[in-house]
Each structure stands twice: as C-alpha cells, then as structure tokens.
Amino acid sequence: MPTTLPRTAVRRRARSAALAAGLPVATCLLAAVVALPGCKNARDHVSHTVDRSVTGTLDNFAVHRNRGYEQYRAGDYANAAESFRAAADRSSSDVASHYWWAVSLINLGQYADAQLPLEQAWAITDDDGPYTSRILDRLAEVYFQQGRSEELYTFLDEAIVRYGRQTRDYARKAFYLTKSGDLDGAKLAFIAAANFAEPGDAGPYVSLADFFESVGENPKARVALRYAYFIDPEFENLAGRLAGYGVVLGPAAGLQPVLPLDF
C-alpha cells in the first residue's frame, strides 16, 4: 500500500517541484489539493495490486486492465493505453479503465485522444468517487494542452458549482488562470480557495501569500501569512517567513480571517 505523506511533507515536495519546474510556488503548493501538471504529483503512479486470481479469456475486462497496470508500471504507455482501452470497451462502467487509458495517452502527449476516455470517466464516476478529483485534474490538463480555453474555463466553473464550491476546485481554476496569464482572475480564485478552506487548513492562505509575493504585492502576502499563522502556527516555515516580514512572533502575530476575505 502507498504511504500517505504528512501534509507538511507534501507541501515541501510541492515547493521544491515548483522551483525545479520554473513555476510559481503558489501553483505547486496546490498540488497537495489537486494534481497539477509539472508539479511531480505522485497520484498518477499506479498503486493497484494486480489480481493474480483473474484468469480467463481476453473477453474478461479485468484481464486487460491487469495487463494495463503492469505495462503502465513498466513505462510501456502505448501498450498500456491499448490494454486499458480494451478493458473499457468490455466494461463501459469501469472508471479505472477509462481513467488509466487516458493517463497513458497523456504520458504519450496524445491529449486530443485522451479527452474522450476522460469525459466518459467523468460521466460514469460518482461525485465523491475515488477517481473524481483526478479525472477533473486531467480533463483540465487536456483542454489546456489543446488550447481549448473556452471549454477549459466552462468546465472549471462547472466543477466549482457541481461539487459545492470546494477549495480543490477553486485551486484548480487558480492554477490554470495563472498559467494563462490572467493574474486578476487567478487572484480571485486563490481568495475563493481560502474562503472555502476547511477549518484548520492554513494551506490555501499560504498559497494566497505565495501568489501575492509572485506578483510583487508583499504587504498583502504578509497579511495572508498572518491569517495562516492564526489558523496553524506550526505550518511549515510559516514562523520564519513572518519573521522575514518583521512580524514579532507570539499570540499577536496571527490575524483571525474575516470571511469573505477582502484584498
């Protein structure tokens, strides 16, 4: 079974990935919430255990899916895509086969071909299914990579409404607005991600601070960091960053966020 990293370790890895990929740190910090391309997120590594008890003819979809898992792990994405496609053809309701078929194609740079199985996977998955967030992340990626901006932003807004305005969906939108150069729109999405954060989660506030720093609005970044400190003073490197802004650490260092945020 894969090991679940502590939240601070995930964000530390995301910060390092951002620097290596030349992306704003704020975007890859969101990889702890959504699987962002270029941020080395680990969620698209196959972690399934192949069911060795599955035998039978090639008409058995699980035979094809198991073969696809093995091929994907070996980096044989072309054959993995064919195996997952064959599994999906034989079981139209199997979300995993559709998803891994698409991801195999994405690894080959075949974004247009990956769109259909992802859209099919989204149509058949439950709103709270284990693949839902990953399907949304990858579908956004294939729209972006094809330059289909109108479809991308319609889709991103639809996800926000459909799934009850969750932080992950605003974070996804913030990422693509940042990549598209719409910094005003990205700022609003980062603020919304913080507005809808779970109680006790300082991460979206830190991501907001990173965004403000990336566009040279350091006074706003300082405020966002103080909000984060109020929520979780033990958050990774938060004390050091506040000290760098001249904030004296202690009970008065944090500011209680008043929602909705006004920047």
N, C-alpha and C positions, 0 to 999 in steps of 0.2 A: 504494500500500500504506500502511496506517496506520502511524504512527511509534510505537514502543514507548518509553514514558517510563521513565527510571530509577526504581528503587524509591523513592528519596527524594522525587522529584518527584511520584510518585503519592500518597505519604502526605501531602505538603504540600498537594496539591489536596484530598485527603480531609479533612484537618484544617480547611481553610477552608470546605469544604462543610458540615461538621458545625456550625460556628459560624453559618453563614448559615441553616441549616435548623432551628436550635434543638435539635439532637440532641447527646447526649453524644459528646465527641470520640472516645472509645474505639470507639463503634459504627461511625463512618465511617472510622476508620483500618482497620477490617476490610474496607472496600471495595476495598482493594488485594488482598484474597483472594477476597471474594465480592461480587457486585453487589447492594448494599443499596439498597432504595428510599429516595429522599430524599437520597442521598449523591452525586448527579450523576455516577454511574459512567458511563464512556464506552463500555462494552462493548456496549450495545444500540443503537449507531449502526450502520446498515447500511454495511459496508465492502466488500461484494461488488461485483465488476466484472460488469456486465450482459454476458452473452454475446451479442454482436450477430450471431453466426452462427446463432443459434437462430431458425428460421422454421418455418412450417407452420401447421396448423390449430389451433383452440383446444383440441383434444384433447391437444395436446402440453403436458405439465405444465410444462415449462421456459418456455414462452411466458407462462403465467400467473405463474410465480414471478418471472421477469424484470420483468413488469409490476408485480408487487407491490413489488419492490425500488425501482423508480422512483417509485411512488406513496408509499411509505414515506419515501423521502428528501425528497419534496416536502411531507411532513406531512399527506398525504391518507390518514389511517389507516383510515377507513371503507372506502374502495375497496381499500386495500392488504389489509385483512382478507379481503375477498371474493376478491381475486386469489390470496392465499396459500391460502385455503380451497379454491378451485378446483384449485390445484396439488396440494394434499394429497389431494383426492378422486381425482385421476388418478394419484397415485403415493403409495400408503399407506406406503411405506418411506422417504420423503424427510423426514429430520429437520428440515432447514432450513425447509421449507414449513410444517410444523406449528408450529415454534417462532415464526417471524415472524408467522404467523396469530395466535397467542396474544398476542404482544407488541403487535401492532397493536390488538387488543381491549383490552389493559391500558391503552394510551395513551388509549383512549376511556372508561376507567373501567368497562369491562364485565368485571369479574373473574369472575363466575359463568360467562360464556360462554367465557372464556379457559381455564378449568380443564380441559375435555375435551381440546383440542389439546395442552396441556402434558402431561397424563397419557399421551396417545397418543405424544407425542415421547419421554417417558421410557421407555415400553415398548419403543421400537424403537431407541433410541440405544445405542451401545457404552458400557461403563463408563468407558472412557478417551477417549470421543469428544470432538470439539472443542466440542460444544454441551452436554455433560453438566452441567458446573457451572452454566452459565447457566440450563438447564432447572430445576435444583434451586432456584436462587435465585428464579426467577419463580414456580415452583409454591408455594414457601413464601409468597411475597407474596400470591398469590391466595387461599390458605387464610386468611391473616391478615386480609386486607381483607374477607373474607366473615364473619369472626368464627367460623371453624370451628376452634376451638382444639384440640379433641381430635384431629382429623385432622392439624392442623399439627404437633403435638408427636410424634405417632406417626410421621409422615413424617420429621421431623428426626432422630429416633432411628434410624429405619430407614436413612437415608442414612449416618449415622455408622458403623453396623455394616457395611453393604453395601460401603462404599468404604474400609474398613480403617482407620477412626479417623484421618482426616486433619484437619489444622488447619483447613482451609476449612470442614469440616462442623461442627466444634465452634464455629467463629466464627459461622456462620450461626445456630446454636442460641442462642449468647450474645446475638446481636443481637435476636432475637425475644423471648427471655426478658426482656431489658432493656426492650423496648417494651411488654411485657405487665406490667411492674412486679414481676416475680419476680426480685428482686435476689440472693437467695441462690442460686437456680438459675443465674442469669447468672454469678455469681462462679465457680461450679464449672465452667461451660462455658468461661469465659475461662482458667481454670487449665488445663483439659484442652487447650485450643488451644495453650498454651505447652508443655505436656508433650509434645505430638506435633509440635512445630515441627521443621522441617528444621534440621540443623546449620548454624550461621552466620546463622540468621534471628532477629534481635532483635525484629522487629516484634510478634509475639504477646506478648512480655514488656512492650513499651511500651504495647500495648493494655490489658494487665492493669493496668499502673500507672495509665493513664488512668481505667480503671474504678474503681480504689481511690480515686483523687482525687475522682471524681464522687460517691462515697458518703461522703466525709469520712474515709477511712482512709489518711491521708497516710504514717504510718510504714510501712505495707505497700507503698504506692506507691514509697517511697524504696528499699525492698529490691528490688522488681521492676525499677526503673530500674538499680540496681547489677548485677542479673543481665544486663540488656540491655547494659550498658556492657562487661561481661566478654566478651560474645559479639561485639559490634561497637561499639567506642568511637567510630567515625566516624558512627554513626547520627544522623540529623537532629536537631539541637538537644539531643542527649542530654547532652552536657557541661554546657550551660547549665542544664538542668533539675536535674542533680545538684548543681551549684554552688548553686542556689537552695535546696537542702536542706542546705547546709553541708558537702557532701562535698568533700574535698580531692582534686582530680583527679591522676591518676597511676596507676601499676600497682595500687596497693591500693584504688583506687576501685571496681573491679569485684568482684563476687562470683560464683564459679562456681556455676551452678544445680545442685542435687542433686535428681534426679528420682526419683519424682514430687514436685512442689512441695508444700510444706506451709504453707498460710496459715491 
